[in-house]
């Protein structure tokens, strides 16, 4: 293994070959051949943060590991663990004791509130001229939906007229698209 460190003889950073590792490393400069010891970097233990993982109406207590120097923000996409399972999640809230900041240092966080985004259920309302038909489609969180696009769900054909996003805006223009995990509800007309 080779690393780049300061050589005391060359007095500049050069490539060194690692000869042995114990409490510190014995290295040899590839330029001048000088042998010297350098201290090993201490590996920081990861911080394990309690995480509430919400998935379509139910929640479980999981965890997310961070480096101690990390920061976390609302809307960050992370991987949470629950038992042997791992989920792609989006941070919806950060709890630091009694406070709910938008961003915080990991060492200050007591609980993260998240929702799964790897597999989601998209709610769809189709209007056929007389009544509205509710549909639910389970899909990959990265599946795209396009305003004006034609789709079939539960043998019902429809064209998307507009899409309501979780963070507020309504998408109405033809060809505008988004991914499933950002969708609050899709509105369509029977085709």
ZAPA-761746 format. One record per residue (C-alpha): x, y, z. Coordinates in steps of 0.2 Angstrom, whole numbers, padded with zeros to 4 digits, always signed. Layout:
N
XYZ ...
# end
This chain:
191
+0000+0000+0000 +0006+0018-0004 +0002+0034+0004 +0007+0052+0002 +0015+0060+0017 +0028+0073+0022 +0046+0065+0021 +0057+0073+0035 +0073+0071+0023 +0065+0077+0007 +0055+0090+0016 +0040+0089+0005 +0025+0077+0003 +0031+0062-0007 +0024+0044-0010 +0028+0032+0004 +0027+0013+0004 +0018+0006+0020 +0030-0007+0027 +0020-0012+0043 +0006-0006+0054 +0004-0008+0072 +0001+0006+0084 +0009+0017+0071 +0015+0015+0053 +0032+0011+0047 +0034+0019+0030 +0048+0021+0017 +0050+0036+0005 +0050+0031-0013 +0061+0046-0018 +0075+0045-0005 +0072+0028+0003 +0071+0035+0021 +0062+0025+0034 +0051+0033+0047 +0036+0031+0058 +0020+0041+0056 +0005+0040+0068 -0011+0031+0062 -0027+0041+0061 -0039+0037+0074 -0055+0029+0067 -0070+0038+0073 -0084+0027+0080 -0100+0031+0070 -0115+0039+0079 -0131+0029+0079 -0146+0040+0078 -0164+0034+0083 -0175+0035+0067 -0194+0034+0065 -0197+0026+0048 -0214+0029+0042 -0221+0019+0027 -0239+0022+0022 -0248+0023+0038 -0236+0013+0049 -0220+0017+0058 -0206+0007+0065 -0191+0012+0076 -0175+0010+0066 -0157+0018+0066 -0146+0028+0054 -0127+0028+0056 -0117+0045+0054 -0099+0051+0056 -0098+0061+0072 -0094+0077+0062 -0109+0076+0050 -0124+0087+0049 -0141+0082+0043 -0155+0092+0035 -0174+0090+0032 -0176+0083+0015 -0159+0073+0015 -0160+0056+0007 -0152+0043+0018 -0152+0024+0022 -0161+0018+0038 -0160+0001+0045 -0173-0009+0054 -0167-0026+0060 -0160-0034+0044 -0169-0023+0032 -0163-0006+0025 -0174+0007+0018 -0171+0022+0007 -0178+0037+0017 -0181+0055+0016 -0179+0066+0032 -0196+0074+0036 -0191+0081+0054 -0176+0083+0065 -0178+0082+0084 -0165+0090+0095 -0172+0088+0113 -0187+0100+0112 -0182+0109+0096 -0186+0105+0078 -0173+0113+0067 -0172+0112+0048 -0153+0107+0050 -0142+0101+0064 -0126+0093+0069 -0128+0074+0071 -0121+0075+0089 -0136+0086+0094 -0150+0075+0086 -0160+0065+0097 -0172+0058+0084 -0175+0058+0065 -0192+0057+0058 -0192+0049+0040 -0203+0042+0027 -0198+0028+0015 -0195+0033-0003 -0188+0017-0011 -0205+0010-0012 -0220+0021-0011 -0239+0021-0014 -0245+0034-0026 -0263+0040-0023 -0272+0043-0040 -0289+0051-0042 -0297+0049-0060 -0312+0059-0065 -0324+0050-0078 -0336+0065-0080 -0348+0059-0067 -0338+0053-0052 -0320+0052-0046 -0312+0035-0044 -0298+0033-0031 -0283+0021-0036 -0267+0017-0027 -0251+0011-0036 -0236+0004-0027 -0221+0008-0036 -0202+0012-0035 -0199+0029-0027 -0189+0035-0043 -0203+0030-0055 -0207+0045-0066 -0225+0053-0069 -0228+0065-0083 -0242+0078-0084 -0251+0073-0100 -0244+0055-0100 -0255+0040-0102 -0256+0027-0089 -0265+0011-0084 -0268+0006-0066 -0280-0008-0060 -0286-0009-0079 -0291+0009-0078 -0284+0020-0092 -0281+0038-0089 -0271+0054-0094 -0263+0064-0080 -0270+0082-0079 -0260+0088-0064 -0249+0082-0050 -0249+0089-0032 -0232+0088-0024 -0228+0084-0006 -0219+0101-0004 -0234+0111-0010 -0234+0116-0029 -0246+0109-0041 -0239+0104-0058 -0251+0107-0073 -0241+0110-0088 -0239+0096-0101 -0223+0086-0101 -0218+0092-0083 -0213+0077-0073 -0208+0071-0056 -0203+0055-0047 -0216+0045-0036 -0208+0049-0019 -0212+0068-0022 -0230+0065-0027 -0244+0068-0014 -0258+0064-0027 -0260+0062-0046 -0276+0069-0054 -0282+0062-0071 -0296+0060-0083 -0302+0044-0090 -0296+0040-0107 
# end
